[in-house]
Amino acid sequence: MPLPRTAGQLQQFICATNWMRDSLIDYARVVQPLQQCLDVALNGKRKTKRVASGIAVDLNDEEVNSFNQVKMLLQQSAQLAYHRDGATFCLFVDASDVGWGSILTQVAVWKPGVTVTDQAHELLICKGGTFHGAQQHWSVIEKEGYPIVLSCEDLDYVLLRPGGFKVFCDHRNLIHVFAPGQEIKKHVRGKLLRWSVKLMEFRYTIVHIEGTNNLWADLISRWGGSVTATTTVFKRVTRLQARAQRRPLLRPLDQDGFIWPTLTEIASTQAAHATAAPTGCERDDNGVLWCGSTIWIPAVATGLVQRLLIIAHGGAQGHRGEAVVLNHLQRAITIEGLAKTVRRFLRSCLLCLHTKGGKIIPRPWGELYRADTRNEALHFDFLYLGDGFGTCKYLLVMKDNFNHFCELVPCDTPTSEVTVEGLLGWHSRFGIPSQWLSDNGTHFKNHVMAELCKRLKCQQNFVVAYCPWVNGSVERANRDILQVLRTMILEYSISHQDWIYLVPLVQANMNHSPVASLANRAPVEVFTGLPCPPPAYVLYLPGQEPREVSTSNASIGQALTQLRLSIEGMHRAVTDKREKITLLNKRKSRGAQEINFSVGDYVLRSRVDERRHNKLLVTWIGPYVVIRADSHSFRVRHLVTGSEQDVHASRLKFYADSDLEVTDELLEHVAAQGIILKVEKFVDHRCNAQSQAFELLVSWCGLESIEDSWEPLRTLTQDVPVLVRAYVEAKKDSKLTTALQELVSS
C-alpha cells in the first residue's frame, strides 16, 4: 500500500482503519501522528472528501513510521471471540498521564480460588485513547475513573447482563467511589459523583487488582508515554509587568546599597561588645574572635545578624527551611539563641509566605445561621441528576433551616424562573421565610430574585464560593438525596433515567425519617405538627376502623390548642439537642488557627480553588487588602487591578499589618504573579506582518490607556467570543470578518 499523497487519501485510510480499532491494540496511540497531520492539513477548510483530495500532504519520518505501524496492526490484529451467555465477563481498565485503555474479556468457566490472571480469558473488545484538552488536567482519580464510565456507556449492549460483570482496577480509592451500595462520601468531587450515578443501571462487581497484574490495560494506556506528547497550550489573557531593577523590601540582596559583611566590620562589632564574648574565645591576626572553628557574632548587633541571615537564606540559597539555614550558619558563626533568631527571621520573610505552608489554613468553626422557629430560614440549591427519559435534569432542593423539612422540585434547567416558582409554591403552602440562604449561582444572584426578595420583604444571604460547608444544611440534603436515589434504584431494579418517578418517595423518606438532631423526631412532626406515619400506614389493612374527623368549631379549637402546645414542646427539645451537638462539634475543631488579621491588613489568597496547571506558580498570591469582614468571609481588594472578591478565612494568610507601605516594588511584585484581567473594550485592529494574523488593541478594566496591548485575534476569540463578534460586526471590515469566520469554522 503506497503512502498517501493527499489529505483525501490520508482521510480515507484513517476512516477505514477506524472500523477495525476494536481489534487493534493501542490503535489510538499509533494513529495519533497521522490524525494530527490530517487536522493540520484541513485546518480552516471544509472536511469534505472533494476538498481534502485537492490538498497535498508530505509525511515526515514519524508519520511514515505511524503509517507502517498501523498496517502492521492490521496484519497482527487480535482474534476476537463471540460473547457467550453463561460466561463471566471481565473489564480491565487503567489510565496514565497521557491516555487510557480498557480490555473486555470473557471466561467460559470461572474457576473459584484461581487468580484472575490465571483464568482462561477470551478477548472480546479492546479500547484505548489519549487525553485531550481539559482532560489532560484532570486529577489522577478522574483519569482512572474515565475508562470505566466510557467503556460501560459504549459497551452497554454487552455489559447489560442478568449475571453482571467484573471490573478490575488498580486504583484503590476508586473502588470505594464506584462500589455499588456504598454511601457517597462528602469528599467525592462532582464529576465522580455524576459518573457513579451513570453506573447504577449496571450489575457489576468492582475489584482491586495490583498494577503488576493489570498488565495489558496498563500497556495500552502507557505506550504513548514514550512518544513526545503534543499538547495545545491555550494562552490566558494576562498582563505581566517587567521586573523591577530595585527591590529593597522583598529582595534585599538586589538592593544597590546592600553592604556585605567583612572581617573588619565583624572585628569592630566584636570590640564594641567585648564584654558579652563567651569564655574560651581566641583572637586571630585580624583581630577577629573565634569560638573554636566559628566566628563569634554579638546577638545585640541586629543589623549585622540580619544581613547574615539574608545571605544564608535568600538569593542563591533558594529560601530553604529552618534546618538548612541553621546548618549553614552554625558552620561559620556562633550567635547566642541562633535557632530562635532564625525561626523569627523566617516567619518575616515576605517571599516565603507565598510558597510555604499548606494550601489552606484551618480556622475555628464559626457560627452558622440557626433559626429559632419553623419556616424562619429557607435553604435552596440545584442538584444535577443527569438525563432522564423526560426533559428533567435538575432538582431544586428547598430545606427549612430549623427542622430539615424539605421539598424537591424537578426541572429542566437551573434558572431563576424555576427558583421563583418554587419559592412562591412554598409561600402558598407555608408562608414565606424571612431569610433565604443559597450559593452565588447566577440563577440565584440576579435581578429577578432581588426584585422578588424586595417585594416579599425577605433577606437573601449568599454563601462564599468554594465553601459548601457554610451552606451545609442543603448540601447535606443533596448527599442524602443521592444516597437514597441510588439505594432505591437498586432496590426496585429500575434504570437511573427513571429517577424523576422516585422523587415523591425520596421526599417522603426524608421528611418522615426521625433525625437525632431533632430529638429523634421526624421533620414533618416538627414542621407541621402532624404525626409521622409509619410505612405500614400506606397499606390497606383489613378490619381497621376509619378515623373520625371532627367538624365542630369547639373540637377544632381544642385540637389547634393541643397542636400548638405539642409543637412548642417539640421545638424546646429540638433546641436543646442542637445546642449540645454544636458544643460537641466545637470541641472537635480544637487546634485550628485563630484569624490574625482584620480590616485594613494585607493578606495572601490561596489558589487552591483555581484550576491552575503550572506547578511553578506560587500557591499564595497577593497581597490583597482587607476592606470588609463578614460573618463567614472577608472582602479583599487586589492592589493592581482594584478588583474585589469574597474569600473564606481558610483561604487567606496574614501578610502584613495596615502600616505596610505600598511601593512600586510591591506593585511590580504583585503584577509578576500573573493577573487575569477583564476586557473593557477593543480600541483598534491591525494585521501583523510577521505572523500574518489579525490583532486587536485591548483596553483593560482597571488599567490606564497607556497599558492597552495588542492581543492575537485567535486568543481573544477563544476567551471573549461575544465581545470579539460585536466588535467585528461594528467595524464592517471585510478582511477582519473573513479572518473571524475562518477561526470560528476551524
N, C-alpha and C positions, 0 to 999 in steps of 0.2 A: 504494500500500500504506500503510494508516494506521499510526501509531505504536503500539507495543504498550502496553497499559494494565495488564496483569497480568504477574506473573512467568512464568505459564504460556505466554502469547503470546511473551514475550521468549525463553524457553527453546526454544520450537518454532522461532522464527526463527533462533537461533544453531545449533541442531542441523541445520536444513535447509541453511543456507549452508555448514556444515562439510563436507557431502558434495561441494561444489564447490571446496574450498580448493586442490586440486591445480592448478587453472587460474586461481586468483585470486592475483595477485601482491601480496605484502605483506598478505595476509589477517590474519595473526596480530596485526600491529601495529594495523590498522584496527579490528578487532573487540574489542580489549582493553578499552576503556571499557565496552562492553556486557557483556562477561564479568564485569568487576568489579561492575557494577550487579547482575547476576544472583546473584553469590556473596554480596553483602551482603544481598540480599532473602531468600535461602534459608539464611542463616547460622543454625545451630541448629535447623533444620527438616528434615523429610524432603524429599528432592528428587524426589518423585513428581509426575506431571502433575496429579493431583487436588489436592494440597496447593498446588502452585505457582499453580494457577488462582484460588485464593482470596486471593492476596497482590497488593495493588495496588502498582504502581511508577510513579514520576513521573520521566521522563528530563529531565536538565538539558541545557544548551546543548551541552556536549561530547559527551554521549551521543547527542543528536539528530543532531549532525554525524557521529558514528560510524555511526549507522543509515543516514544518507543516503549515506555513502561506501561502505558495504557494498553498497547497492543499485546504486551506480554501478559497483562492481567486477563485479557480476553482468551489467550491461549491456555492459561493456567487457572481459569475460573473454577471456584469450588462447586462441587456437585451438591445440589440442594435436594432435600428429601420432601416427600409429601407428608403433611401432618396427619397423625393418627388420632382417632377419637379417645382411645384409652391410654395414651402416652402421657408422661409427665413433662410439662413444658418448663424450660429454664431460660430466664432472661439475664444475661450477664452485661453489666453496664460499667463504664468507667469514663473519666474525663481527666484532661490535663490542662495546662495553661492555654494551649493553642487549639485543642479540639476535643471531640468526644467520640465514643464508639459504643456499639451495643451489638450483641450476638444472641439470637434466639435459636435454641436447640430443643430437641425432644429426646427423651429417654423412654424406649419402648417398655422396659421392665425396670422399674426403680428398685434398687436393692437396699433395704434398710441396713443401717450400720456401715455402709460404704460411703466414703467421702465423695463429694460431688465431682472432683477431678478424676476419680476412678470409675465413674459411671460410663455407660456406652452411649455417647451423645451422637445425635444425627443433626447436621446443620440444616436449619430452615431458612433463616434470613440473617444477613449481617448488614449493619448500617453504620454510618460514620459521617462526620462533618467537622468543620472548623468554626470557631467563634469569630464573628464579625461585628464591627461597630461597637455598640454599647455592651454586647455580650462579652467582649474581651475584658471588661472592667467589673464583671460580676465577682462576687465572693466565691471562695472555694466550695462551700456547701451548695451554692446556687448552681455552679457549673457541674457539680456531681449529681444534683437532682434533675437537671435539664434532660439528659438522655432517658431517664426513667419515664418522665411525663411524655416526651415526644414519641418514644417508642410505643407507649401504651395508646396514644392517640392514633398513630399511623398503623399500628398492627391490631386495632380493636377487633377486626374481623377474625383474627386468630386467637386473641387472648380472652375474649368474652366467652368463657367456657364454664360449664357447671362445676368442673373439678378445680378451676382456678389454675394458677401457675406460681412459680417461684421466681423471685427477684434476688439476684446476688450482687451485692455492692460492697466495696472495700472502705466506705466512709462510715464510721461507726455512728457519728452524730446524726447522719441522715436516716439511720434505721429508726430512731425514736421519733422523727418527724413524720415519716411516711408509714409507720406501723399502724395497721387498721385497728380501730377500737381503743386507741390511746388518746388521752386528753392532750389537746394542743397547748403547749406551754406558752407563757406570755412573751418569752424572748424570741419566739419564732417570727421571722420577718414576714411582711405581707405577701411577697412573691411566693415563698414556700407554702404559706397558708393557702393561697389560691390553688397552687399545684396539688396540694394534698386533697383539696375538695374535688378536683377533677378525677382523682384516682378512686373515689368512693364507689363508682359503678363497677369496679373490677373486683374479682375474688383473687386475692394474691397473698402470698406469704413472703415477707422481705427478710433476707438472711444476710448476716455479715460474713464476708469471706476475706481471707488475708490477701494483701496485694500481690504476694508472690504466686498465689493460686489463681488470681484473676488475670491470667496471662494474656489471652487473645484480645479481650476488650481493652486491656491496658496498652497493648501494642498498637491497636488501631488508633487510640487517642494520642499516643506519644510519638508515632513515627514521623509526624510532621514537625516535631521539635528539632530535628537535625537540620531542617531547612530554614534558611533565614526568612523569618516571617515578615511579610509586607503589610504594614498597618497604615490606615488612613488617619492622619492627625488632623483634627478639626481645630482650627485656630480660634481661641476665645478672644473676644474684643477686649483688650487690656491696654492700659496706659502705664508704661514703666518710665520713670524719670531717670536721668543719668545719675551715676554715683557722685556723691559729693567728694571734693578733694580734702576737706577738713571735717573731721569727725571727733571732736574732743570729748563729747559726752558718752557716746556709745562705743567708740573705738579710740581709746586714749593713745595707743601706740602709733596711730596715724597722725597725731597732732604734731604740728611743726615745733611746738615748744616743749615736747616731752623730753625730759632730762634722764639719760641713762645713768644709773649709779656707777661710781668709780671708787677705786680703793682710797683715793684721797678724801672723798666725801665721807666714806664709811669710817675712816680713821678719825676725822674731825668730829663726826657724830658720836663715836665711842668716847673720845676725850671729853666731850661735853657732858656725858652721863657715865663717867668712870666709876662713880660710887655705886652704881647699880650693877656693875660687872660681876658675874659669878666667880666663885673661887676656882683656882686652877687654870685660869686663862693665861696664855703666853702671848707676848708681843713679838712680831717678826720685824724684819729690817725696814718695812714700810710703815711701821707704827700701827699695824692692824692687830687687834686682839683675836686670838684663835682659841676655841674650845675644842681641843683635840684636833680633828680634821675639818671642822666647820668654823665659819666666821660668826662671831657674836654680833647680833644686831639689837640695840636697845628697843624694847617694846614700846617705849614712850615716843620714839621717833616715828610718828604715824605717817608722815609724808614719805620717808624712805621705805617703810614697810609696805605702804600702799603701792609704790612703784614696783617693788619686788614681787608683790602678788600679781600685779598686772602682767609682768613679764612671764611669770610662771604659769599663768592661766590663759591669757589672750594671745592673739597673733598666731604664730605657727604652732603653738601648743594646743590649739583646737578647742579651747574652753572645755577641757576634760573635767571629771568629777573631783570630789574632795580628796579621795585617796591618792589619785595621781598627782594633784597639785601638792599635797602634803609630802609625798615621797620625793618630788623634785626639790622642794625647799629644804627638807631635812638632810639631803645630801650635801648642801652647800652652806647653810646658815643655821644658827641657833637663836630662837626667839622664845621668850617666856610666853606660855599659853598659845603656841603656834596653831594647834588644832582648832581651838576656839576662834582664833583670828581668821583662819582660812574659812571656817564654816560661815562666819558672819559676812565675810567678803563675797563668797559665792552666792549668798542669798540676795545681795545687792547688785549682782551682775545683770544688766538690763537685757543683754543678748541671750543669756542662758534661760531667761524666763520664757522665751519663745519656743524652746525645744525641750527643756527639762520638765519632768513630771508627767502625770497621766493626761489622757485626753479630756477627762472631766474631773471635777473636784467634788467629792461627796459633800453635800450640805445637810444640815439638820432638817428634819421634816417640818414643813410649815403647816399652818392651819388652813385646811380646806374649808370651803363654804359648807356649813351644816345648817340645814333647815330645821326649824323647831316644830313646825306643823306640816300637815299634809298639804300638797298642792301649793307649796310656797316657792319652790325652785324646780325647774324642769331642765334636765339634760337631754340633748338630742345630737345625733350623729348619723351619718350614712355608712352602711356596711355593704360592701360589694360581695355578691354571692355567685357571680358568673351567669352565663347564658342558661336560659331555660327553654322549655317548649313554647312558652309565650314570649312576650316582649320585656318582661321584668328582669332586671339585672341587679337592682339595689334594694336595700331595705332601710327605711327610715326608722331609727330606733329612738323612741321617746321614753324617758325614765324619770320618775319622781325622785327627788333627792332624799326625801325623808324615809320612804318606806319601800323603795325599789319597785314600785308598781310601774309596769311598762306597757307600751303599745307598739305594735310593729305594723308598718305601712309599706307594702311592696310598691315599687315604682320602676320606671324605665331608666330614667337618668336622674342624677342628683342636682336638682335645680331649686331655685328659690320658690318657684310656684308650688312644687311638691311640699316644701317646708311650710309655706304659708297655709296650704290646705290641711296639712297635718296638725298644725297649731290651732287653727280655727276649729277643727274637729274635736281636739282635746278641750278647747274652750266651751264648745257647745255641750259637752257631756259633764265636765267637772269644774268649769270656770278657768280663767286664765291665770297662770302663776305670775307672780311679780318679778321673779328672777329667771333669766334664761342663761344657760351655760352651753357653749359649743366651742369648736375649734375655729381656725381662721380661714376656713374654706370659702371660696367665692360664692357658694350657694347660701352661706350664712351671713357673710360680711358684705352686704350690698345695700343699695338704696331701697329696694323693696322691703327687706327685713327691717331696715332702720325706720321706714315710714310706718310699718305695722307695729313695731315696738313703741313708737311715739303715740300712735292712736290708742293703743291698748294700755298706755301708762305703765309700761314694763321697763325693766333694766336688762340690757343684754351684755353679758360678760363673755370675753373671748379668752381662750387658752393659748399661751405662747406656743409657737411651733416647736416640734420635736420633743415635746414634754407631755406625752399622753397620760402620765400618772396624775397630772393636775386635774384632768377631766376623767379620773379613774373610774367614777361611778358608771358612766355609759360604756367606757372601754371594757370594763369587767363584764357588762351585759353583752357586749359583742362577742367576747370569748365564750360566754355561756351559751349564746345562741348557736355559734358554730359547733360547739361540743354536742349540744342536743340535736342539731340537724344531722350531724354525722352519725350519731347513735341511732336516730330514727330511720335514716336511710338504710342502715344495716339491718335494723330490726324488721322493717317492712319490706326489705328487698326490692326497693324501687330505684329508679335512675336518679342521679343527682340533679338532673334537669327538671325534676318534679318538685323541687324544694318549695315552690310557692304554695303547693297544697298542704304543706306541713306547717305553714306559718301560724294558723289558728291554734294548732296543737302545741307548738312551741310557746306561744304567748300564754296559753292556759297553764302549761307546765311551769313557766317561770313565775306567774302570778299566784299559783296555788301551791307552791312548794314552801314549806316553813324554812326560815333563814335564822341562823344563830344570832346575827346582828340585830334581828327584830325580836329578840327574846323568844325564839322558836315559834314565831307567828308567821303566817303567810302574808305576802304583800297585799292581797285582796282583803284580808281581815283588817289590817291597819289602815288601809286607804278608804275602804267603803264601809267597814263595819259588818260586812256580811260574813257569815260563817264559811270557812273554807270547805268546799265539797270534797269528800273522799272520791277516789277514782271509781268506786263501785256505784256511786250515785248516777253515773252516766248510763248504767244498765237498767233495764226494766226488771224489777224483782216481783214475781207473783206473790199476791197476798199482802203487799204493802199498802197501808192506808194512805190515801191522799192527804196532803197537808191543807188545813183550813186557813184561809186568808181573811182577816178581819177587815171590814169596810166601814165600821162606825168611827166617828170622829174621836170619841173617847179612847177607843182601843188604839187608834193611830197615834194619838198624842202620847199615850203611855209607852207605846213601842219606840217612838222617837226619843223620849226621855231616857229609856233604858239603853238605847243605842248610843246616845251621847255620852252617858256615864261609862259605858264599856270602852268606847274609843279613847276617852281621857285616861282610863286606867292602862290601856294598852300602850298609849303614847308615853306615859310615865315610865313604864317598864322598858320600852324601847330606848328612851333617852338614857336611862341608867346603864343599860347594856352597851350602848355605843360609846359612852364615856369610858367605861372600863377597857374596851377594845382600843380606844385611842391612846390611853395611858400605856397599855401594853406595847403598842406599836412604837411609841416614842422611846421606850426603853431599848428597843432593838436598834434604833438609829444612833446609839452612842458611838463615839469615835469619829463622827463627821466633823468637818472643819467649819467653824463659825465664819460668817461673812465678815470680812475685814475691810470693806470699802463702803463708801456712801456717796451721795450725790456730790459731784464736783471732782471726785477722784478719777484717776486714769486706770483703765483695766485692759487686759488682753482677752480676746474672744477665741474660743476653741473652734477648730474646723471639723470637729468630729462628725457633724451632721451634713457636711458638704460632700458631694460626690467628686472628690478630688482624686487624681490617679497618679500624680507625680510624687514619688516618695521623698524627693528632696525639698518639698515645700514644708515650711515650719507648721507645727500643729497650732500654736497660739499666735494669732495675728493682731496687729494694732500698733499702738494703743488707741483705745476709744475713751471718750469722756462720758461719764455717767451723768445724765441730765434729769432722770426721774426714777424713783423707786416705787414699784407697785407691790401688790401682795405676794405675787409668785415670780416676778421677773423685774428686770431693770431696763430702762430705756437708755440706749447708748448712741453716741453720735461719732461718725468717722471724722478724723481730723482733716483729711484731704478733700473728700467729696462732700462732706456735710450730711450724708445720708443717715437716717435714724432707723433703728430696729429694736424690737423687744427680744431680750435674751434671758434665759433662765440663769439663776445664780450659779448652777453647777457648770455652766459653760463660760464663766468669767473668772479671771485670775487678777489679783491685785498687781498693779504695775508701779504706780507712784501716787502720791497724795496730790491734793489740789494745788500745791505750790510748785508743781513741775512747770518749767519754762518751755513752752512750745517754740523751738527754734527751727530754722531752715534745715538743719541737720536732721532733726527728728522727723520733720515732714518728708524729707527725702528717704529716710529710713522706712517710713510707712508706705510710701509710693513704691519702693523697691520690692515689696512683698507681692505685687501684682494686684491691681484693682479692677474689678469688673464694673465698667461704667454703663450708664444708660444713655442711649442715643436721644438727643433732643430734636435734632433736625438735620437734613442734608443741605449743605450750602451750595455745592458745585460738583461737577463731574468732569473727568478727563479720560483720555485713552493713554495708558502708559506705553511709551515707545519701546521700552526694553522687554516688558512682559507681554506686550500685545493684548492687554486686557484693560477693561474699564475700572476706574477707581472713583470713589465718592469722597468728597470732603465732608467730614462728620463734625458736627458741633455737639459736644458732650455736656450732659446735665451737670451742673455744679462747677464747671470749669470756664475760664475766660476764653474769648475768641482766639487769643494767641495760641491756645492749646489745641485748636482744631487740627485734625490729622487726616491724611489720605488713607483710606482703607479699601482693600480689594472688593469689587462687586460680588464676587463669588462668596466670600466670607460673610458679607452683610446679608446676602440672600438667604443664607442658612440661619443666621441669628435673628434678624428682624425682617422677615419677608414682607409683612404688611406695609411697613414704612417704605421699603425699597420700591414696592409696586406702586404706591401712591406717588412717590417722587418721580418715577419714570413716566407715569401717566400725565403728571402735571407738566413735565418738560417737553413732551412730544418730540423727542429726538429719535429719529428712525433707527440710527445705529445703536443707540443705547437700548431701545426697545427690542431690537433683534438679539442683542447680546443677552438680555434678561430672558427672553424666550428660549434661547439655546441652553442657558443654565437651568431653567425650570424643566425643560424636556429631558435633559440629561440626568 
